Amino acid sequence: EDNLFLDKGVLATNAQLVDRAVTVIENLGAKIIGPAAVREKLGLTKRAPVAKGVAA
């Protein structure tokens, strides 16, 4: 859900919302892993970003 507030009347940054989501997920017993671990688990390779204006 899109949300702009951390608490009632308190605007949140994206980082604060991510931290809140991590806390909720960990409190539910799940483990948070980073992007490199996700790529490894799914067998993906990291690609270089495509430059703007360059056709792929």
PyMOL Python script that loads the backbone (N, CA, C, O; Angstrom):
from pymol import cmd

cmd.read_pdbstr("""\
ATOM      1  N   GLU A   1       0.849  -1.173   0.000  1.00  0.00           N
ATOM      2  CA  GLU A   1       0.000   0.000   0.000  1.00  0.00           C
ATOM      3  C   GLU A   1       0.894   1.235   0.000  1.00  0.00           C
ATOM      4  O   GLU A   1       1.901   1.277   0.707  1.00  0.00           O
ATOM      5  N   ASP A   2       0.526   2.236  -0.790  1.00  0.00           N
ATOM      6  CA  ASP A   2       1.269   3.491  -0.762  1.00  0.00           C
ATOM      7  C   ASP A   2       0.931   4.227   0.524  1.00  0.00           C
ATOM      8  O   ASP A   2      -0.236   4.367   0.890  1.00  0.00           O
ATOM      9  N   ASN A   3       1.961   4.690   1.197  1.00  0.00           N
ATOM     10  CA  ASN A   3       1.763   5.357   2.473  1.00  0.00           C
ATOM     11  C   ASN A   3       2.794   6.466   2.592  1.00  0.00           C
ATOM     12  O   ASN A   3       3.967   6.266   2.276  1.00  0.00           O
ATOM     13  N   LEU A   4       2.366   7.620   3.043  1.00  0.00           N
ATOM     14  CA  LEU A   4       3.284   8.739   3.223  1.00  0.00           C
ATOM     15  C   LEU A   4       3.642   8.970   4.682  1.00  0.00           C
ATOM     16  O   LEU A   4       4.527   9.767   4.993  1.00  0.00           O
ATOM     17  N   PHE A   5       2.950   8.269   5.575  1.00  0.00           N
ATOM     18  CA  PHE A   5       3.102   8.553   6.991  1.00  0.00           C
ATOM     19  C   PHE A   5       3.685   7.380   7.768  1.00  0.00           C
ATOM     20  O   PHE A   5       3.330   6.224   7.537  1.00  0.00           O
ATOM     21  N   LEU A   6       4.597   7.701   8.701  1.00  0.00           N
ATOM     22  CA  LEU A   6       5.168   6.716   9.598  1.00  0.00           C
ATOM     23  C   LEU A   6       4.238   6.521  10.789  1.00  0.00           C
ATOM     24  O   LEU A   6       4.001   5.396  11.229  1.00  0.00           O
ATOM     25  N   ASP A   7       3.730   7.600  11.291  1.00  0.00           N
ATOM     26  CA  ASP A   7       2.739   7.631  12.366  1.00  0.00           C
ATOM     27  C   ASP A   7       1.744   8.726  12.034  1.00  0.00           C
ATOM     28  O   ASP A   7       1.944   9.479  11.081  1.00  0.00           O
ATOM     29  N   LYS A   8       0.701   8.820  12.790  1.00  0.00           N
ATOM     30  CA  LYS A   8      -0.320   9.833  12.526  1.00  0.00           C
ATOM     31  C   LYS A   8       0.316  11.226  12.502  1.00  0.00           C
ATOM     32  O   LYS A   8       0.849  11.706  13.502  1.00  0.00           O
ATOM     33  N   GLY A   9       0.240  11.858  11.326  1.00  0.00           N
ATOM     34  CA  GLY A   9       0.764  13.213  11.169  1.00  0.00           C
ATOM     35  C   GLY A   9       2.268  13.301  10.992  1.00  0.00           C
ATOM     36  O   GLY A   9       2.801  14.408  10.907  1.00  0.00           O
ATOM     37  N   VAL A  10       2.973  12.181  10.933  1.00  0.00           N
ATOM     38  CA  VAL A  10       4.430  12.184  10.797  1.00  0.00           C
ATOM     39  C   VAL A  10       4.796  11.622   9.431  1.00  0.00           C
ATOM     40  O   VAL A  10       4.647  10.426   9.180  1.00  0.00           O
ATOM     41  N   LEU A  11       5.280  12.502   8.542  1.00  0.00           N
ATOM     42  CA  LEU A  11       5.686  12.056   7.212  1.00  0.00           C
ATOM     43  C   LEU A  11       6.886  11.122   7.300  1.00  0.00           C
ATOM     44  O   LEU A  11       7.778  11.319   8.125  1.00  0.00           O
ATOM     45  N   ALA A  12       6.900  10.113   6.453  1.00  0.00           N
ATOM     46  CA  ALA A  12       7.968   9.114   6.479  1.00  0.00           C
ATOM     47  C   ALA A  12       8.814   9.188   5.222  1.00  0.00           C
ATOM     48  O   ALA A  12       8.333   9.558   4.151  1.00  0.00           O
ATOM     49  N   THR A  13      10.070   8.833   5.367  1.00  0.00           N
ATOM     50  CA  THR A  13      10.932   8.660   4.204  1.00  0.00           C
ATOM     51  C   THR A  13      10.787   7.213   3.734  1.00  0.00           C
ATOM     52  O   THR A  13      10.264   6.372   4.465  1.00  0.00           O
ATOM     53  N   ASN A  14      11.242   6.928   2.535  1.00  0.00           N
ATOM     54  CA  ASN A  14      11.198   5.560   2.034  1.00  0.00           C
ATOM     55  C   ASN A  14      12.007   4.629   2.940  1.00  0.00           C
ATOM     56  O   ASN A  14      11.580   3.508   3.215  1.00  0.00           O
ATOM     57  N   ALA A  15      13.157   5.082   3.397  1.00  0.00           N
ATOM     58  CA  ALA A  15      14.006   4.266   4.267  1.00  0.00           C
ATOM     59  C   ALA A  15      13.283   3.916   5.568  1.00  0.00           C
ATOM     60  O   ALA A  15      13.388   2.789   6.052  1.00  0.00           O
ATOM     61  N   GLN A  16      12.562   4.862   6.128  1.00  0.00           N
ATOM     62  CA  GLN A  16      11.813   4.587   7.353  1.00  0.00           C
ATOM     63  C   GLN A  16      10.711   3.563   7.113  1.00  0.00           C
ATOM     64  O   GLN A  16      10.468   2.702   7.959  1.00  0.00           O
ATOM     65  N   LEU A  17      10.048   3.649   5.975  1.00  0.00           N
ATOM     66  CA  LEU A  17       8.995   2.687   5.656  1.00  0.00           C
ATOM     67  C   LEU A  17       9.575   1.294   5.429  1.00  0.00           C
ATOM     68  O   LEU A  17       8.973   0.297   5.827  1.00  0.00           O
ATOM     69  N   VAL A  18      10.745   1.221   4.789  1.00  0.00           N
ATOM     70  CA  VAL A  18      11.402  -0.072   4.592  1.00  0.00           C
ATOM     71  C   VAL A  18      11.807  -0.657   5.936  1.00  0.00           C
ATOM     72  O   VAL A  18      11.611  -1.848   6.175  1.00  0.00           O
ATOM     73  N   ASP A  19      12.369   0.162   6.815  1.00  0.00           N
ATOM     74  CA  ASP A  19      12.742  -0.308   8.152  1.00  0.00           C
ATOM     75  C   ASP A  19      11.525  -0.842   8.902  1.00  0.00           C
ATOM     76  O   ASP A  19      11.612  -1.872   9.570  1.00  0.00           O
ATOM     77  N   ARG A  20      10.409  -0.158   8.798  1.00  0.00           N
ATOM     78  CA  ARG A  20       9.179  -0.606   9.453  1.00  0.00           C
ATOM     79  C   ARG A  20       8.726  -1.946   8.886  1.00  0.00           C
ATOM     80  O   ARG A  20       8.321  -2.835   9.635  1.00  0.00           O
ATOM     81  N   ALA A  21       8.793  -2.095   7.561  1.00  0.00           N
ATOM     82  CA  ALA A  21       8.388  -3.349   6.924  1.00  0.00           C
ATOM     83  C   ALA A  21       9.304  -4.493   7.357  1.00  0.00           C
ATOM     84  O   ALA A  21       8.827  -5.598   7.619  1.00  0.00           O
ATOM     85  N   VAL A  22      10.601  -4.243   7.434  1.00  0.00           N
ATOM     86  CA  VAL A  22      11.555  -5.261   7.876  1.00  0.00           C
ATOM     87  C   VAL A  22      11.220  -5.706   9.296  1.00  0.00           C
ATOM     88  O   VAL A  22      11.221  -6.902   9.591  1.00  0.00           O
ATOM     89  N   THR A  23      10.938  -4.756  10.168  1.00  0.00           N
ATOM     90  CA  THR A  23      10.586  -5.078  11.549  1.00  0.00           C
ATOM     91  C   THR A  23       9.347  -5.956  11.610  1.00  0.00           C
ATOM     92  O   THR A  23       9.326  -6.948  12.339  1.00  0.00           O
ATOM     93  N   VAL A  24       8.321  -5.607  10.857  1.00  0.00           N
ATOM     94  CA  VAL A  24       7.083  -6.384  10.845  1.00  0.00           C
ATOM     95  C   VAL A  24       7.356  -7.805  10.358  1.00  0.00           C
ATOM     96  O   VAL A  24       6.899  -8.773  10.967  1.00  0.00           O
ATOM     97  N   ILE A  25       8.098  -7.926   9.265  1.00  0.00           N
ATOM     98  CA  ILE A  25       8.383  -9.240   8.679  1.00  0.00           C
ATOM     99  C   ILE A  25       9.203 -10.095   9.640  1.00  0.00           C
ATOM    100  O   ILE A  25       8.913 -11.278   9.818  1.00  0.00           O
ATOM    101  N   GLU A  26      10.230  -9.503  10.261  1.00  0.00           N
ATOM    102  CA  GLU A  26      11.048 -10.253  11.205  1.00  0.00           C
ATOM    103  C   GLU A  26      10.247 -10.663  12.437  1.00  0.00           C
ATOM    104  O   GLU A  26      10.454 -11.751  12.975  1.00  0.00           O
ATOM    105  N   ASN A  27       9.337  -9.803  12.889  1.00  0.00           N
ATOM    106  CA  ASN A  27       8.496 -10.136  14.035  1.00  0.00           C
ATOM    107  C   ASN A  27       7.537 -11.286  13.722  1.00  0.00           C
ATOM    108  O   ASN A  27       7.064 -11.969  14.630  1.00  0.00           O
ATOM    109  N   LEU A  28       7.255 -11.495  12.441  1.00  0.00           N
ATOM    110  CA  LEU A  28       6.410 -12.610  12.030  1.00  0.00           C
ATOM    111  C   LEU A  28       7.222 -13.902  11.870  1.00  0.00           C
ATOM    112  O   LEU A  28       6.671 -14.961  11.570  1.00  0.00           O
ATOM    113  N   GLY A  29       8.542 -13.796  12.075  1.00  0.00           N
ATOM    114  CA  GLY A  29       9.389 -14.978  12.039  1.00  0.00           C
ATOM    115  C   GLY A  29      10.108 -15.223  10.729  1.00  0.00           C
ATOM    116  O   GLY A  29      10.808 -16.225  10.588  1.00  0.00           O
ATOM    117  N   ALA A  30       9.950 -14.337   9.778  1.00  0.00           N
ATOM    118  CA  ALA A  30      10.626 -14.507   8.490  1.00  0.00           C
ATOM    119  C   ALA A  30      12.005 -13.853   8.533  1.00  0.00           C
ATOM    120  O   ALA A  30      12.275 -12.983   9.362  1.00  0.00           O
ATOM    121  N   LYS A  31      12.867 -14.291   7.622  1.00  0.00           N
ATOM    122  CA  LYS A  31      14.229 -13.765   7.532  1.00  0.00           C
ATOM    123  C   LYS A  31      14.328 -12.858   6.308  1.00  0.00           C
ATOM    124  O   LYS A  31      13.842 -13.207   5.232  1.00  0.00           O
ATOM    125  N   ILE A  32      14.945 -11.715   6.470  1.00  0.00           N
ATOM    126  CA  ILE A  32      15.165 -10.774   5.370  1.00  0.00           C
ATOM    127  C   ILE A  32      16.535 -11.067   4.763  1.00  0.00           C
ATOM    128  O   ILE A  32      17.523 -11.190   5.487  1.00  0.00           O
ATOM    129  N   ILE A  33      16.594 -11.179   3.438  1.00  0.00           N
ATOM    130  CA  ILE A  33      17.877 -11.357   2.761  1.00  0.00           C
ATOM    131  C   ILE A  33      18.065 -10.223   1.755  1.00  0.00           C
ATOM    132  O   ILE A  33      17.097  -9.626   1.284  1.00  0.00           O
ATOM    133  N   GLY A  34      19.298  -9.944   1.443  1.00  0.00           N
ATOM    134  CA  GLY A  34      19.615  -8.849   0.541  1.00  0.00           C
ATOM    135  C   GLY A  34      19.528  -9.239  -0.917  1.00  0.00           C
ATOM    136  O   GLY A  34      19.287 -10.402  -1.241  1.00  0.00           O
ATOM    137  N   PRO A  35      19.723  -8.267  -1.805  1.00  0.00           N
ATOM    138  CA  PRO A  35      19.597  -8.509  -3.236  1.00  0.00           C
ATOM    139  C   PRO A  35      20.544  -9.583  -3.769  1.00  0.00           C
ATOM    140  O   PRO A  35      20.153 -10.375  -4.626  1.00  0.00           O
ATOM    141  N   ALA A  36      21.780  -9.621  -3.277  1.00  0.00           N
ATOM    142  CA  ALA A  36      22.733 -10.621  -3.762  1.00  0.00           C
ATOM    143  C   ALA A  36      22.258 -12.026  -3.391  1.00  0.00           C
ATOM    144  O   ALA A  36      22.352 -12.947  -4.203  1.00  0.00           O
ATOM    145  N   ALA A  37      21.752 -12.192  -2.178  1.00  0.00           N
ATOM    146  CA  ALA A  37      21.266 -13.500  -1.738  1.00  0.00           C
ATOM    147  C   ALA A  37      20.022 -13.911  -2.531  1.00  0.00           C
ATOM    148  O   ALA A  37      19.841 -15.092  -2.827  1.00  0.00           O
ATOM    149  N   VAL A  38      19.175 -12.955  -2.871  1.00  0.00           N
ATOM    150  CA  VAL A  38      17.981 -13.266  -3.672  1.00  0.00           C
ATOM    151  C   VAL A  38      18.401 -13.744  -5.056  1.00  0.00           C
ATOM    152  O   VAL A  38      17.880 -14.741  -5.556  1.00  0.00           O
ATOM    153  N   ARG A  39      19.357 -13.024  -5.683  1.00  0.00           N
ATOM    154  CA  ARG A  39      19.837 -13.430  -7.004  1.00  0.00           C
ATOM    155  C   ARG A  39      20.409 -14.843  -6.958  1.00  0.00           C
ATOM    156  O   ARG A  39      20.145 -15.649  -7.850  1.00  0.00           O
ATOM    157  N   GLU A  40      21.194 -15.147  -5.919  1.00  0.00           N
ATOM    158  CA  GLU A  40      21.787 -16.482  -5.796  1.00  0.00           C
ATOM    159  C   GLU A  40      20.701 -17.544  -5.608  1.00  0.00           C
ATOM    160  O   GLU A  40      20.732 -18.591  -6.255  1.00  0.00           O
ATOM    161  N   LYS A  41      19.758 -17.273  -4.735  1.00  0.00           N
ATOM    162  CA  LYS A  41      18.685 -18.229  -4.442  1.00  0.00           C
ATOM    163  C   LYS A  41      17.843 -18.516  -5.688  1.00  0.00           C
ATOM    164  O   LYS A  41      17.403 -19.647  -5.894  1.00  0.00           O
ATOM    165  N   LEU A  42      17.620 -17.493  -6.519  1.00  0.00           N
ATOM    166  CA  LEU A  42      16.795 -17.655  -7.714  1.00  0.00           C
ATOM    167  C   LEU A  42      17.606 -17.995  -8.967  1.00  0.00           C
ATOM    168  O   LEU A  42      17.040 -18.209 -10.039  1.00  0.00           O
ATOM    169  N   GLY A  43      18.930 -18.043  -8.826  1.00  0.00           N
ATOM    170  CA  GLY A  43      19.774 -18.366  -9.966  1.00  0.00           C
ATOM    171  C   GLY A  43      19.838 -17.256 -10.998  1.00  0.00           C
ATOM    172  O   GLY A  43      19.954 -17.523 -12.194  1.00  0.00           O
ATOM    173  N   LEU A  44      19.764 -16.022 -10.547  1.00  0.00           N
ATOM    174  CA  LEU A  44      19.800 -14.873 -11.455  1.00  0.00           C
ATOM    175  C   LEU A  44      21.198 -14.281 -11.508  1.00  0.00           C
ATOM    176  O   LEU A  44      21.990 -14.468 -10.584  1.00  0.00           O
ATOM    177  N   THR A  45      21.505 -13.567 -12.588  1.00  0.00           N
ATOM    178  CA  THR A  45      22.772 -12.853 -12.685  1.00  0.00           C
ATOM    179  C   THR A  45      22.485 -11.360 -12.730  1.00  0.00           C
ATOM    180  O   THR A  45      21.491 -10.911 -13.300  1.00  0.00           O
ATOM    181  N   LYS A  46      23.379 -10.612 -12.115  1.00  0.00           N
ATOM    182  CA  LYS A  46      23.231  -9.159 -12.100  1.00  0.00           C
ATOM    183  C   LYS A  46      23.662  -8.614 -13.447  1.00  0.00           C
ATOM    184  O   LYS A  46      24.727  -8.962 -13.958  1.00  0.00           O
ATOM    185  N   ARG A  47      22.816  -7.745 -14.027  1.00  0.00           N
ATOM    186  CA  ARG A  47      23.141  -7.126 -15.311  1.00  0.00           C
ATOM    187  C   ARG A  47      23.431  -5.655 -15.097  1.00  0.00           C
ATOM    188  O   ARG A  47      22.921  -5.037 -14.163  1.00  0.00           O
ATOM    189  N   ALA A  48      24.249  -5.104 -15.965  1.00  0.00           N
ATOM    190  CA  ALA A  48      24.541  -3.675 -15.918  1.00  0.00           C
ATOM    191  C   ALA A  48      23.296  -2.922 -16.366  1.00  0.00           C
ATOM    192  O   ALA A  48      22.581  -3.383 -17.255  1.00  0.00           O
ATOM    193  N   PRO A  49      23.028  -1.758 -15.754  1.00  0.00           N
ATOM    194  CA  PRO A  49      21.865  -0.976 -16.186  1.00  0.00           C
ATOM    195  C   PRO A  49      22.032  -0.500 -17.630  1.00  0.00           C
ATOM    196  O   PRO A  49      23.144  -0.238 -18.091  1.00  0.00           O
ATOM    197  N   VAL A  50      20.916  -0.396 -18.322  1.00  0.00           N
ATOM    198  CA  VAL A  50      20.927   0.087 -19.697  1.00  0.00           C
ATOM    199  C   VAL A  50      20.920   1.610 -19.672  1.00  0.00           C
ATOM    200  O   VAL A  50      20.120   2.222 -18.963  1.00  0.00           O
ATOM    201  N   ALA A  51      21.811   2.218 -20.445  1.00  0.00           N
ATOM    202  CA  ALA A  51      21.886   3.672 -20.504  1.00  0.00           C
ATOM    203  C   ALA A  51      20.606   4.242 -21.120  1.00  0.00           C
ATOM    204  O   ALA A  51      20.027   3.657 -22.035  1.00  0.00           O
ATOM    205  N   LYS A  52      20.180   5.391 -20.603  1.00  0.00           N
ATOM    206  CA  LYS A  52      18.983   6.031 -21.133  1.00  0.00           C
ATOM    207  C   LYS A  52      19.218   6.437 -22.589  1.00  0.00           C
ATOM    208  O   LYS A  52      20.294   6.916 -22.948  1.00  0.00           O
ATOM    209  N   GLY A  53      18.212   6.241 -23.402  1.00  0.00           N
ATOM    210  CA  GLY A  53      18.286   6.647 -24.798  1.00  0.00           C
ATOM    211  C   GLY A  53      18.939   5.605 -25.696  1.00  0.00           C
ATOM    212  O   GLY A  53      19.067   5.813 -26.902  1.00  0.00           O
ATOM    213  N   VAL A  54      19.354   4.486 -25.111  1.00  0.00           N
ATOM    214  CA  VAL A  54      19.974   3.415 -25.902  1.00  0.00           C
ATOM    215  C   VAL A  54      18.949   2.312 -26.091  1.00  0.00           C
ATOM    216  O   VAL A  54      18.406   1.783 -25.121  1.00  0.00           O
ATOM    217  N   ALA A  55      18.686   1.968 -27.347  1.00  0.00           N
ATOM    218  CA  ALA A  55      17.719   0.901 -27.612  1.00  0.00           C
ATOM    219  C   ALA A  55      18.333  -0.442 -27.247  1.00  0.00           C
ATOM    220  O   ALA A  55      19.509  -0.695 -27.509  1.00  0.00           O
ATOM    221  N   ALA A  56      17.519  -1.298 -26.637  1.00  0.00           N
ATOM    222  CA  ALA A  56      18.022  -2.611 -26.220  1.00  0.00           C
ATOM    223  C   ALA A  56      17.812  -3.637 -27.288  1.00  0.00           C
ATOM    224  O   ALA A  56      18.176  -4.799 -27.108  1.00  0.00           O
TER     225      ALA A  56
END
""", "prot")
cmd.dss("prot")
cmd.show_as("cartoon", "prot")
cmd.util.cbc("prot")
cmd.orient("prot")
